[in-house]
């Protein structure tokens, strides 16, 4: 597995980019992530992975 896996394939967005946005902007929901950086807002297939990141960062 890649060190920094691509989470949102539609936008070619890696985990580190999503984690940084969640931390910096204190994002709590998939919708907030989509509004802030568009990850998860195109096809939705990465929602489970984004939720996992949100759960880890907001624990």
C-alpha distance matrix in Angstrom:
0.0 3.8 6.5 8.5 7.2 10.3 12.2 15.5 15.3 19.1 19.3 16.0 15.6 12.7 12.3 14.3 17.1 17.5 17.6 20.1 22.3 22.3 23.4 25.9 27.4 27.3 25.9 26.2 25.7 23.6 26.9 27.2 23.7 24.7 28.1 26.8 24.0 24.0 20.4 20.9 24.3 24.0 22.9 21.7 18.7 16.5 19.2 17.5 14.5 17.1 19.2 16.6 16.5 20.2 20.7 18.8 20.6 24.0 24.1
3.8 0.0 3.8 5.4 5.1 8.3 11.0 14.1 14.0 17.6 17.2 13.7 13.1 10.0 10.2 11.7 14.3 15.4 15.6 17.7 20.0 20.5 21.5 23.6 25.3 25.6 24.5 25.3 24.9 22.9 25.9 25.8 22.2 23.2 26.3 24.7 21.7 22.1 18.7 19.8 23.1 22.9 22.3 21.4 18.8 16.3 19.2 18.1 14.7 16.6 19.3 17.0 16.0 19.7 20.7 18.6 19.8 23.4 24.0
6.5 3.8 0.0 3.8 6.1 9.6 11.9 15.1 15.8 19.2 18.1 14.8 13.4 9.7 9.2 9.5 12.8 14.1 13.6 15.3 18.1 18.7 19.1 21.1 23.3 23.5 22.9 24.0 24.2 22.6 25.6 25.0 21.5 23.1 25.9 23.8 21.0 22.1 18.9 20.4 23.8 24.0 23.9 22.7 20.5 17.6 19.9 18.8 15.2 16.5 19.0 16.5 14.8 18.5 19.5 16.9 17.7 21.4 22.1
8.5 5.4 3.8 0.0 3.8 6.6 8.9 11.9 12.9 16.1 14.7 11.5 9.7 6.0 5.8 6.4 9.2 10.7 10.7 12.4 14.8 15.7 16.5 18.3 20.2 20.8 19.9 21.3 21.3 19.5 22.3 21.7 18.0 19.5 22.2 20.1 17.3 18.3 15.3 17.1 20.3 20.7 20.9 19.7 18.0 14.9 17.2 16.8 13.0 13.8 16.7 14.8 12.7 16.2 17.8 15.6 16.0 19.6 20.8
7.2 5.1 6.1 3.8 0.0 3.8 6.1 9.3 9.9 13.4 12.8 9.7 8.6 5.5 5.8 8.3 10.3 10.9 11.8 14.0 15.7 16.3 17.9 19.8 21.2 21.5 20.0 21.0 20.3 18.1 20.9 20.9 17.2 18.2 21.3 19.8 16.9 17.1 13.7 14.9 18.2 18.2 17.9 16.8 14.7 11.9 14.6 14.2 10.6 12.0 15.1 13.4 12.2 15.7 17.4 15.8 16.7 20.0 21.2
10.3 8.3 9.6 6.6 3.8 0.0 3.8 5.9 6.3 9.7 9.1 6.2 5.5 4.0 6.1 8.9 9.5 9.9 11.9 14.0 14.8 15.8 18.0 19.5 20.3 21.0 19.1 20.2 19.1 16.3 18.8 19.0 15.3 15.6 18.7 17.6 14.3 14.1 10.8 12.0 15.0 14.7 14.6 14.0 12.2 9.7 12.8 13.3 10.1 11.0 14.5 13.8 12.6 15.7 17.9 17.1 17.5 20.6 22.3
12.2 11.0 11.9 8.9 6.1 3.8 0.0 3.8 6.1 9.0 9.0 7.5 6.0 5.4 5.7 9.3 9.4 8.3 10.6 13.3 13.4 13.8 16.4 18.2 18.5 18.8 16.4 17.1 15.6 12.8 15.4 16.0 12.4 12.8 16.2 15.5 12.7 12.1 8.4 8.9 12.3 12.5 12.2 10.9 9.3 6.2 9.1 9.7 6.6 7.4 11.0 10.8 9.9 12.7 14.9 14.7 15.4 18.0 19.8
15.5 14.1 15.1 11.9 9.3 5.9 3.8 0.0 3.8 5.5 5.7 5.7 5.0 6.9 8.3 11.4 10.2 9.1 12.3 14.3 13.6 14.4 17.5 18.7 18.4 19.2 16.5 17.3 15.3 12.0 13.9 14.8 11.3 10.6 14.0 13.8 10.7 9.3 5.8 6.4 9.2 8.9 9.1 8.6 7.9 5.7 8.7 10.7 8.6 8.5 12.1 13.0 12.2 14.1 16.9 17.3 17.4 19.7 21.9
15.3 14.0 15.8 12.9 9.9 6.3 6.1 3.8 0.0 3.8 5.4 4.6 6.5 8.5 10.9 13.8 12.8 12.4 15.6 17.4 16.9 18.0 21.0 22.0 21.8 22.9 20.2 21.1 19.0 15.5 17.1 18.2 14.8 13.6 16.8 16.8 13.5 11.6 8.9 9.2 11.2 9.6 9.3 10.0 8.7 7.9 11.4 13.2 11.4 12.0 15.5 16.1 15.6 17.8 20.3 20.6 21.0 23.3 25.4
19.1 17.6 19.2 16.1 13.4 9.7 9.0 5.5 3.8 0.0 3.8 5.7 7.9 11.0 13.4 15.9 14.1 13.6 17.2 18.6 17.4 18.7 22.0 22.5 21.8 23.1 20.3 21.3 18.9 15.3 16.0 17.4 14.4 12.2 15.1 15.6 12.3 9.8 8.1 8.3 9.1 6.7 7.3 9.2 9.2 9.2 12.1 14.7 13.6 13.4 16.8 18.2 17.6 19.1 22.0 22.7 22.7 24.7 27.1
19.3 17.2 18.1 14.7 12.8 9.1 9.0 5.7 5.4 3.8 0.0 3.8 5.4 9.0 11.8 13.7 11.3 11.5 15.1 15.9 14.7 16.7 19.6 19.7 19.3 21.1 18.6 20.3 18.4 15.1 15.7 16.2 13.0 11.2 13.6 13.3 9.7 8.0 6.9 8.8 9.5 8.2 10.1 11.4 11.8 10.8 13.3 16.0 14.3 13.4 17.0 18.3 16.9 18.4 21.6 21.9 21.4 23.5 26.3
16.0 13.7 14.8 11.5 9.7 6.2 7.5 5.7 4.6 5.7 3.8 0.0 3.8 6.6 10.0 11.8 10.2 11.1 14.4 15.3 15.1 17.1 19.6 20.0 20.3 21.9 19.8 21.5 20.0 16.9 18.1 18.4 14.8 13.8 16.5 15.6 11.9 11.0 9.0 11.0 12.6 11.5 12.6 13.4 12.8 11.2 14.3 16.2 13.8 13.6 17.4 17.9 16.4 18.5 21.5 21.2 20.9 23.6 26.0
15.6 13.1 13.4 9.7 8.6 5.5 6.0 5.0 6.5 7.9 5.4 3.8 0.0 3.8 6.8 8.4 6.6 7.4 10.6 11.5 11.4 13.4 15.8 16.4 16.8 18.3 16.4 18.2 17.1 14.4 16.0 15.7 11.9 11.8 14.4 13.0 9.4 9.5 7.0 9.7 11.9 12.0 13.4 13.2 12.9 10.4 12.9 14.7 11.9 11.0 14.8 15.2 13.2 15.3 18.4 17.9 17.3 20.0 22.6
12.7 10.0 9.7 6.0 5.5 4.0 5.4 6.9 8.5 11.0 9.0 6.6 3.8 0.0 3.8 5.5 5.5 6.7 8.9 10.3 11.3 12.8 14.7 15.9 16.9 18.0 16.5 18.2 17.6 15.4 17.6 17.0 13.2 14.1 16.8 14.9 11.7 12.5 9.6 11.9 14.7 15.1 16.0 15.2 14.3 11.2 13.6 14.4 11.0 10.7 14.3 13.8 11.5 14.2 16.9 15.8 15.5 18.6 20.7
12.3 10.2 9.2 5.8 5.8 6.1 5.7 8.3 10.9 13.4 11.8 10.0 6.8 3.8 0.0 3.8 5.5 5.2 6.1 8.5 10.0 10.5 12.2 14.2 15.4 15.7 14.4 15.7 15.6 13.8 16.6 15.9 12.2 14.0 16.7 14.8 12.3 13.4 10.2 12.1 15.3 16.5 17.0 15.4 14.5 10.9 12.5 12.6 9.0 8.5 11.7 10.7 8.1 11.1 13.5 12.1 11.9 15.2 17.1
14.3 11.7 9.5 6.4 8.3 8.9 9.3 11.4 13.8 15.9 13.7 11.8 8.4 5.5 3.8 0.0 3.8 5.5 5.0 6.0 8.6 9.8 10.5 12.0 14.0 14.8 14.3 16.3 16.9 15.7 18.2 16.7 13.2 15.4 17.4 14.8 12.5 14.6 12.1 14.7 17.5 18.9 20.0 18.6 18.0 14.4 15.7 16.0 12.4 11.4 14.2 13.1 9.9 12.3 14.8 12.9 11.8 15.3 17.4
17.1 14.3 12.8 9.2 10.3 9.5 9.4 10.2 12.8 14.1 11.3 10.2 6.6 5.5 5.5 3.8 0.0 3.8 5.5 5.2 6.3 8.7 10.1 10.6 12.0 13.6 12.8 15.3 15.7 14.3 16.0 14.4 10.9 12.6 14.3 11.6 9.0 11.4 9.5 12.7 15.0 16.5 18.3 17.1 17.3 13.9 15.1 16.3 13.1 11.2 14.4 14.3 11.0 12.7 15.9 14.6 13.0 16.0 18.7
17.5 15.4 14.1 10.7 10.9 9.9 8.3 9.1 12.4 13.6 11.5 11.1 7.4 6.7 5.2 5.5 3.8 0.0 3.8 5.4 5.2 6.2 8.6 9.9 10.5 11.3 9.9 11.9 12.0 10.7 12.8 11.3 7.8 10.0 12.1 9.9 7.9 9.9 7.6 10.1 12.8 14.9 16.3 14.6 15.0 11.4 11.9 13.1 10.3 7.8 10.8 11.1 7.9 9.2 12.6 12.0 10.5 13.1 15.9
17.6 15.6 13.6 10.7 11.8 11.9 10.6 12.3 15.6 17.2 15.1 14.4 10.6 8.9 6.1 5.0 5.5 3.8 0.0 3.8 5.5 5.1 6.2 8.5 10.0 10.0 9.6 11.4 12.6 12.2 14.7 12.8 9.9 12.9 14.7 12.2 11.1 13.4 11.2 13.3 16.1 18.4 19.6 17.5 17.6 13.9 13.9 14.2 11.3 9.0 11.1 10.5 6.8 8.0 10.9 9.4 7.5 10.6 13.2
20.1 17.7 15.3 12.4 14.0 14.0 13.3 14.3 17.4 18.6 15.9 15.3 11.5 10.3 8.5 6.0 5.2 5.4 3.8 0.0 3.8 5.5 5.2 6.0 8.3 9.5 10.0 12.9 14.4 14.3 16.1 13.5 10.8 13.8 14.7 11.5 10.5 13.7 12.4 15.2 17.4 19.8 21.6 19.8 20.4 16.8 16.9 17.7 14.8 12.3 14.4 14.3 10.5 11.1 14.1 12.6 9.9 12.6 15.5
22.3 20.0 18.1 14.8 15.7 14.8 13.4 13.6 16.9 17.4 14.7 15.1 11.4 11.3 10.0 8.6 6.3 5.2 5.5 3.8 0.0 3.8 5.4 5.2 5.7 7.6 7.4 10.6 11.9 11.8 12.9 10.0 7.6 10.5 11.0 7.7 7.5 10.8 10.2 13.1 14.7 17.4 19.6 17.9 19.1 15.8 15.4 16.9 14.6 11.4 13.5 14.3 10.8 10.5 14.0 13.5 10.7 12.4 15.9
22.3 20.5 18.7 15.7 16.3 15.8 13.8 14.4 18.0 18.7 16.7 17.1 13.4 12.8 10.5 9.8 8.7 6.2 5.1 5.5 3.8 0.0 3.8 5.8 5.5 5.2 4.7 7.4 9.2 10.0 11.6 8.9 7.1 10.8 11.6 9.1 9.7 12.3 11.2 13.1 15.1 18.2 19.8 17.5 18.6 15.2 14.1 15.1 13.1 9.8 10.9 11.7 8.4 7.1 10.5 10.4 7.4 8.7 12.3
23.4 21.5 19.1 16.5 17.9 18.0 16.4 17.5 21.0 22.0 19.6 19.6 15.8 14.7 12.2 10.5 10.1 8.6 6.2 5.2 5.4 3.8 0.0 3.8 5.7 5.1 7.0 9.6 12.3 13.6 15.2 12.2 10.8 14.4 14.8 11.9 12.6 15.6 14.7 16.8 18.8 21.8 23.5 21.2 22.1 18.6 17.6 18.2 16.0 13.0 13.8 13.9 10.4 9.3 11.9 10.8 7.2 8.7 11.9
25.9 23.6 21.1 18.3 19.8 19.5 18.2 18.7 22.0 22.5 19.7 20.0 16.4 15.9 14.2 12.0 10.6 9.9 8.5 6.0 5.2 5.8 3.8 0.0 3.8 5.7 8.0 11.4 14.0 15.1 15.9 12.4 11.4 14.6 14.1 10.7 11.8 15.3 15.2 17.8 19.2 22.2 24.4 22.5 23.8 20.5 19.6 20.8 18.7 15.5 16.6 17.2 13.7 12.5 15.4 14.6 11.0 12.1 15.4
27.4 25.3 23.3 20.2 21.2 20.3 18.5 18.4 21.8 21.8 19.3 20.3 16.8 16.9 15.4 14.0 12.0 10.5 10.0 8.3 5.7 5.5 5.7 3.8 0.0 3.8 5.5 9.1 11.4 12.9 13.0 9.3 9.1 12.2 11.2 8.2 10.3 13.5 14.0 16.2 17.1 20.4 22.8 20.8 22.7 19.6 18.3 19.9 18.3 14.8 15.6 17.0 13.9 11.9 15.0 15.2 11.7 11.9 15.6
27.3 25.6 23.5 20.8 21.5 21.0 18.8 19.2 22.9 23.1 21.1 21.9 18.3 18.0 15.7 14.8 13.6 11.3 10.0 9.5 7.6 5.2 5.1 5.7 3.8 0.0 3.8 6.5 9.7 12.0 12.7 9.3 9.6 13.2 12.7 10.5 12.6 15.3 15.1 16.7 18.0 21.5 23.3 20.9 22.5 19.4 17.5 18.6 17.3 13.9 13.8 15.1 12.3 9.7 12.2 12.6 9.2 8.5 12.2
25.9 24.5 22.9 19.9 20.0 19.1 16.4 16.5 20.2 20.3 18.6 19.8 16.4 16.5 14.4 14.3 12.8 9.9 9.6 10.0 7.4 4.7 7.0 8.0 5.5 3.8 0.0 3.8 6.1 8.2 9.0 5.8 6.3 9.9 9.9 8.4 10.5 12.5 12.2 13.3 14.5 18.1 19.8 17.3 19.1 16.2 14.1 15.5 14.6 11.0 10.9 12.9 10.5 7.7 10.7 12.0 9.3 8.6 12.4
26.2 25.3 24.0 21.3 21.0 20.2 17.1 17.3 21.1 21.3 20.3 21.5 18.2 18.2 15.7 16.3 15.3 11.9 11.4 12.9 10.6 7.4 9.6 11.4 9.1 6.5 3.8 0.0 3.8 7.1 8.5 6.6 7.8 11.0 11.6 11.2 13.2 14.4 13.6 13.6 15.0 18.6 19.7 16.7 18.4 15.7 13.0 13.9 13.8 10.4 9.1 11.3 10.0 6.4 8.5 10.8 9.0 7.2 10.5
25.7 24.9 24.2 21.3 20.3 19.1 15.6 15.3 19.0 18.9 18.4 20.0 17.1 17.6 15.6 16.9 15.7 12.0 12.6 14.4 11.9 9.2 12.3 14.0 11.4 9.7 6.1 3.8 0.0 3.8 5.3 5.2 6.4 8.7 9.9 10.7 12.3 12.4 11.6 10.7 12.0 15.6 16.4 13.3 15.3 13.1 10.0 11.4 12.1 8.8 7.5 10.7 10.2 7.1 9.4 12.3 11.3 10.0 12.9
23.6 22.9 22.6 19.5 18.1 16.3 12.8 12.0 15.5 15.3 15.1 16.9 14.4 15.4 13.8 15.7 14.3 10.7 12.2 14.3 11.8 10.0 13.6 15.1 12.9 12.0 8.2 7.1 3.8 0.0 3.8 5.4 5.1 6.2 8.7 9.9 10.6 9.8 8.5 7.1 8.6 12.0 12.7 9.6 11.7 9.7 6.8 9.1 9.8 6.6 6.4 10.0 9.8 7.9 10.6 13.3 12.7 12.5 15.2
26.9 25.9 25.6 22.3 20.9 18.8 15.4 13.9 17.1 16.0 15.7 18.1 16.0 17.6 16.6 18.2 16.0 12.8 14.7 16.1 12.9 11.6 15.2 15.9 13.0 12.7 9.0 8.5 5.3 3.8 0.0 3.8 5.4 5.0 6.1 8.5 10.1 9.0 9.2 8.0 7.7 11.4 12.9 10.5 13.5 12.2 9.5 12.4 13.3 10.1 10.2 13.8 13.4 11.2 14.0 16.7 15.6 15.0 18.0
27.2 25.8 25.0 21.7 20.9 19.0 16.0 14.8 18.2 17.4 16.2 18.4 15.7 17.0 15.9 16.7 14.4 11.3 12.8 13.5 10.0 8.9 12.2 12.4 9.3 9.3 5.8 6.6 5.2 5.4 3.8 0.0 3.8 5.4 5.1 6.0 8.5 8.9 9.6 9.8 9.8 13.6 15.6 13.5 16.2 14.2 11.9 14.5 14.5 10.8 11.2 14.3 12.9 10.5 13.7 15.8 14.0 13.4 16.8
23.7 22.2 21.5 18.0 17.2 15.3 12.4 11.3 14.8 14.4 13.0 14.8 11.9 13.2 12.2 13.2 10.9 7.8 9.9 10.8 7.6 7.1 10.8 11.4 9.1 9.6 6.3 7.8 6.4 5.1 5.4 3.8 0.0 3.8 5.5 5.1 5.9 6.6 6.3 7.4 8.4 11.9 13.8 11.8 14.0 11.5 10.0 12.6 11.9 8.2 9.8 12.5 10.6 9.2 12.8 14.3 12.7 13.1 16.5
24.7 23.2 23.1 19.5 18.2 15.6 12.8 10.6 13.6 12.2 11.2 13.8 11.8 14.1 14.0 15.4 12.6 10.0 12.9 13.8 10.5 10.8 14.4 14.6 12.2 13.2 9.9 11.0 8.7 6.2 5.0 5.4 3.8 0.0 3.8 5.5 5.6 4.0 5.0 5.5 5.0 8.6 11.0 9.7 12.6 11.0 9.8 13.2 13.0 9.8 11.7 14.7 13.4 12.3 15.8 17.6 16.3 16.7 20.0
28.1 26.3 25.9 22.2 21.3 18.7 16.2 14.0 16.8 15.1 13.6 16.5 14.4 16.8 16.7 17.4 14.3 12.1 14.7 14.7 11.0 11.6 14.8 14.1 11.2 12.7 9.9 11.6 9.9 8.7 6.1 5.1 5.5 3.8 0.0 3.8 6.0 5.6 8.2 9.2 7.7 11.1 14.0 13.1 16.2 14.8 13.4 16.7 16.6 13.2 14.6 17.7 16.1 14.5 18.0 19.7 17.9 17.9 21.4
26.8 24.7 23.8 20.1 19.8 17.6 15.5 13.8 16.8 15.6 13.3 15.6 13.0 14.9 14.8 14.8 11.6 9.9 12.2 11.5 7.7 9.1 11.9 10.7 8.2 10.5 8.4 11.2 10.7 9.9 8.5 6.0 5.1 5.5 3.8 0.0 3.8 6.0 8.2 10.5 10.0 13.1 16.1 15.1 17.7 15.5 14.6 17.5 16.6 13.0 14.8 17.3 15.0 13.7 17.4 18.5 16.1 16.6 20.3
24.0 21.7 21.0 17.3 16.9 14.3 12.7 10.7 13.5 12.3 9.7 11.9 9.4 11.7 12.3 12.5 9.0 7.9 11.1 10.5 7.5 9.7 12.6 11.8 10.3 12.6 10.5 13.2 12.3 10.6 10.1 8.5 5.9 5.6 6.0 3.8 0.0 3.8 5.6 8.8 8.8 11.2 14.3 13.7 15.8 13.5 13.6 16.5 15.0 11.9 14.6 16.7 14.3 13.9 17.7 18.4 16.4 17.7 21.2
24.0 22.1 22.1 18.3 17.1 14.1 12.1 9.3 11.6 9.8 8.0 11.0 9.5 12.5 13.4 14.6 11.4 9.9 13.4 13.7 10.8 12.3 15.6 15.3 13.5 15.3 12.5 14.4 12.4 9.8 9.0 8.9 6.6 4.0 5.6 6.0 3.8 0.0 3.8 6.2 5.3 7.5 10.7 10.6 13.1 11.6 11.7 15.2 14.3 11.6 14.3 16.8 15.1 14.9 18.5 19.7 18.3 19.4 22.7
20.4 18.7 18.9 15.3 13.7 10.8 8.4 5.8 8.9 8.1 6.9 9.0 7.0 9.6 10.2 12.1 9.5 7.6 11.2 12.4 10.2 11.2 14.7 15.2 14.0 15.1 12.2 13.6 11.6 8.5 9.2 9.6 6.3 5.0 8.2 8.2 5.6 3.8 0.0 3.8 5.5 7.4 9.5 8.6 10.3 8.1 8.8 11.9 10.6 8.3 11.4 13.6 12.1 12.5 16.0 17.0 16.1 17.6 20.6
20.9 19.8 20.4 17.1 14.9 12.0 8.9 6.4 9.2 8.3 8.8 11.0 9.7 11.9 12.1 14.7 12.7 10.1 13.3 15.2 13.1 13.1 16.8 17.8 16.2 16.7 13.3 13.6 10.7 7.1 8.0 9.8 7.4 5.5 9.2 10.5 8.8 6.2 3.8 0.0 3.8 5.8 6.7 5.0 7.2 5.8 5.8 9.5 9.3 7.4 10.0 12.6 12.2 12.4 15.4 17.1 16.9 17.9 20.6
24.3 23.1 23.8 20.3 18.2 15.0 12.3 9.2 11.2 9.1 9.5 12.6 11.9 14.7 15.3 17.5 15.0 12.8 16.1 17.4 14.7 15.1 18.8 19.2 17.1 18.0 14.5 15.0 12.0 8.6 7.7 9.8 8.4 5.0 7.7 10.0 8.8 5.3 5.5 3.8 0.0 3.8 6.4 6.1 9.4 9.2 8.9 12.7 13.1 11.0 13.1 16.1 15.6 15.3 18.4 20.3 19.7 20.4 23.3
24.0 22.9 24.0 20.7 18.2 14.7 12.5 8.9 9.6 6.7 8.2 11.5 12.0 15.1 16.5 18.9 16.5 14.9 18.4 19.8 17.4 18.2 21.8 22.2 20.4 21.5 18.1 18.6 15.6 12.0 11.4 13.6 11.9 8.6 11.1 13.1 11.2 7.5 7.4 5.8 3.8 0.0 3.8 5.9 8.6 9.5 10.4 13.9 14.3 13.1 15.5 18.1 17.9 18.2 21.1 22.8 22.6 23.6 26.3
22.9 22.3 23.9 20.9 17.9 14.6 12.2 9.1 9.3 7.3 10.1 12.6 13.4 16.0 17.0 20.0 18.3 16.3 19.6 21.6 19.6 19.8 23.5 24.4 22.8 23.3 19.8 19.7 16.4 12.7 12.9 15.6 13.8 11.0 14.0 16.1 14.3 10.7 9.5 6.7 6.4 3.8 0.0 3.8 5.7 8.0 9.1 12.3 13.2 12.9 14.9 17.4 17.9 18.5 20.9 22.7 23.1 24.1 26.4
21.7 21.4 22.7 19.7 16.8 14.0 10.9 8.6 10.0 9.2 11.4 13.4 13.2 15.2 15.4 18.6 17.1 14.6 17.5 19.8 17.9 17.5 21.2 22.5 20.8 20.9 17.3 16.7 13.3 9.6 10.5 13.5 11.8 9.7 13.1 15.1 13.7 10.6 8.6 5.0 6.1 5.9 3.8 0.0 3.8 5.4 5.5 8.7 10.1 9.8 11.4 13.9 14.8 15.2 17.4 19.5 20.1 20.8 22.9
18.7 18.8 20.5 18.0 14.7 12.2 9.3 7.9 8.7 9.2 11.8 12.8 12.9 14.3 14.5 18.0 17.3 15.0 17.6 20.4 19.1 18.6 22.1 23.8 22.7 22.5 19.1 18.4 15.3 11.7 13.5 16.2 14.0 12.6 16.2 17.7 15.8 13.1 10.3 7.2 9.4 8.6 5.7 3.8 0.0 3.8 5.7 7.5 8.6 9.7 11.4 13.1 14.4 15.6 17.3 19.0 20.2 21.4 23.0
16.5 16.3 17.6 14.9 11.9 9.7 6.2 5.7 7.9 9.2 10.8 11.2 10.4 11.2 10.9 14.4 13.9 11.4 13.9 16.8 15.8 15.2 18.6 20.5 19.6 19.4 16.2 15.7 13.1 9.7 12.2 14.2 11.5 11.0 14.8 15.5 13.5 11.6 8.1 5.8 9.2 9.5 8.0 5.4 3.8 0.0 3.8 5.5 5.3 6.2 8.6 9.9 10.8 12.3 14.2 15.6 16.6 18.1 19.8
19.2 19.2 19.9 17.2 14.6 12.8 9.1 8.7 11.4 12.1 13.3 14.3 12.9 13.6 12.5 15.7 15.1 11.9 13.9 16.9 15.4 14.1 17.6 19.6 18.3 17.5 14.1 13.0 10.0 6.8 9.5 11.9 10.0 9.8 13.4 14.6 13.6 11.7 8.8 5.8 8.9 10.4 9.1 5.5 5.7 3.8 0.0 3.8 5.5 5.1 6.0 8.5 9.8 10.3 12.0 14.2 15.1 15.9 17.7
17.5 18.1 18.8 16.8 14.2 13.3 9.7 10.7 13.2 14.7 16.0 16.2 14.7 14.4 12.6 16.0 16.3 13.1 14.2 17.7 16.9 15.1 18.2 20.8 19.9 18.6 15.5 13.9 11.4 9.1 12.4 14.5 12.6 13.2 16.7 17.5 16.5 15.2 11.9 9.5 12.7 13.9 12.3 8.7 7.5 5.5 3.8 0.0 3.8 5.5 5.1 6.2 8.8 9.8 10.4 12.4 14.3 15.1 16.1
14.5 14.7 15.2 13.0 10.6 10.1 6.6 8.6 11.4 13.6 14.3 13.8 11.9 11.0 9.0 12.4 13.1 10.3 11.3 14.8 14.6 13.1 16.0 18.7 18.3 17.3 14.6 13.8 12.1 9.8 13.3 14.5 11.9 13.0 16.6 16.6 15.0 14.3 10.6 9.3 13.1 14.3 13.2 10.1 8.6 5.3 5.5 3.8 0.0 3.8 5.4 5.0 6.4 8.7 9.8 10.7 12.4 14.2 15.3
17.1 16.6 16.5 13.8 12.0 11.0 7.4 8.5 12.0 13.4 13.4 13.6 11.0 10.7 8.5 11.4 11.2 7.8 9.0 12.3 11.4 9.8 13.0 15.5 14.8 13.9 11.0 10.4 8.8 6.6 10.1 10.8 8.2 9.8 13.2 13.0 11.9 11.6 8.3 7.4 11.0 13.1 12.9 9.8 9.7 6.2 5.1 5.5 3.8 0.0 3.8 5.3 5.1 6.2 8.6 9.9 10.5 12.0 14.0
19.2 19.3 19.0 16.7 15.1 14.5 11.0 12.1 15.5 16.8 17.0 17.4 14.8 14.3 11.7 14.2 14.4 10.8 11.1 14.4 13.5 10.9 13.8 16.6 15.6 13.8 10.9 9.1 7.5 6.4 10.2 11.2 9.8 11.7 14.6 14.8 14.6 14.3 11.4 10.0 13.1 15.5 14.9 11.4 11.4 8.6 6.0 5.1 5.4 3.8 0.0 3.8 5.4 4.9 6.0 8.6 9.8 10.2 11.7
16.6 17.0 16.5 14.8 13.4 13.8 10.8 13.0 16.1 18.2 18.3 17.9 15.2 13.8 10.7 13.1 14.3 11.1 10.5 14.3 14.3 11.7 13.9 17.2 17.0 15.1 12.9 11.3 10.7 10.0 13.8 14.3 12.5 14.7 17.7 17.3 16.7 16.8 13.6 12.6 16.1 18.1 17.4 13.9 13.1 9.9 8.5 6.2 5.0 5.3 3.8 0.0 3.8 5.4 5.1 6.2 8.6 9.9 10.5
16.5 16.0 14.8 12.7 12.2 12.6 9.9 12.2 15.6 17.6 16.9 16.4 13.2 11.5 8.1 9.9 11.0 7.9 6.8 10.5 10.8 8.4 10.4 13.7 13.9 12.3 10.5 10.0 10.2 9.8 13.4 12.9 10.6 13.4 16.1 15.0 14.3 15.1 12.1 12.2 15.6 17.9 17.9 14.8 14.4 10.8 9.8 8.8 6.4 5.1 5.4 3.8 0.0 3.8 5.4 5.1 6.1 8.4 9.9
20.2 19.7 18.5 16.2 15.7 15.7 12.7 14.1 17.8 19.1 18.4 18.5 15.3 14.2 11.1 12.3 12.7 9.2 8.0 11.1 10.5 7.1 9.3 12.5 11.9 9.7 7.7 6.4 7.1 7.9 11.2 10.5 9.2 12.3 14.5 13.7 13.9 14.9 12.5 12.4 15.3 18.2 18.5 15.2 15.6 12.3 10.3 9.8 8.7 6.2 4.9 5.4 3.8 0.0 3.8 5.5 5.2 5.8 8.1
20.7 20.7 19.5 17.8 17.4 17.9 14.9 16.9 20.3 22.0 21.6 21.5 18.4 16.9 13.5 14.8 15.9 12.6 10.9 14.1 14.0 10.5 11.9 15.4 15.0 12.2 10.7 8.5 9.4 10.6 14.0 13.7 12.8 15.8 18.0 17.4 17.7 18.5 16.0 15.4 18.4 21.1 20.9 17.4 17.3 14.2 12.0 10.4 9.8 8.6 6.0 5.1 5.4 3.8 0.0 3.8 5.6 5.4 5.7
18.8 18.6 16.9 15.6 15.8 17.1 14.7 17.3 20.6 22.7 21.9 21.2 17.9 15.8 12.1 12.9 14.6 12.0 9.4 12.6 13.5 10.4 10.8 14.6 15.2 12.6 12.0 10.8 12.3 13.3 16.7 15.8 14.3 17.6 19.7 18.5 18.4 19.7 17.0 17.1 20.3 22.8 22.7 19.5 19.0 15.6 14.2 12.4 10.7 9.9 8.6 6.2 5.1 5.5 3.8 0.0 3.8 5.7 5.5
20.6 19.8 17.7 16.0 16.7 17.5 15.4 17.4 21.0 22.7 21.4 20.9 17.3 15.5 11.9 11.8 13.0 10.5 7.5 9.9 10.7 7.4 7.2 11.0 11.7 9.2 9.3 9.0 11.3 12.7 15.6 14.0 12.7 16.3 17.9 16.1 16.4 18.3 16.1 16.9 19.7 22.6 23.1 20.1 20.2 16.6 15.1 14.3 12.4 10.5 9.8 8.6 6.1 5.2 5.6 3.8 0.0 3.8 5.7
24.0 23.4 21.4 19.6 20.0 20.6 18.0 19.7 23.3 24.7 23.5 23.6 20.0 18.6 15.2 15.3 16.0 13.1 10.6 12.6 12.4 8.7 8.7 12.1 11.9 8.5 8.6 7.2 10.0 12.5 15.0 13.4 13.1 16.7 17.9 16.6 17.7 19.4 17.6 17.9 20.4 23.6 24.1 20.8 21.4 18.1 15.9 15.1 14.2 12.0 10.2 9.9 8.4 5.8 5.4 5.7 3.8 0.0 3.8
24.1 24.0 22.1 20.8 21.2 22.3 19.8 21.9 25.4 27.1 26.3 26.0 22.6 20.7 17.1 17.4 18.7 15.9 13.2 15.5 15.9 12.3 11.9 15.4 15.6 12.2 12.4 10.5 12.9 15.2 18.0 16.8 16.5 20.0 21.4 20.3 21.2 22.7 20.6 20.6 23.3 26.3 26.4 22.9 23.0 19.8 17.7 16.1 15.3 14.0 11.7 10.5 9.9 8.1 5.7 5.5 5.7 3.8 0.0
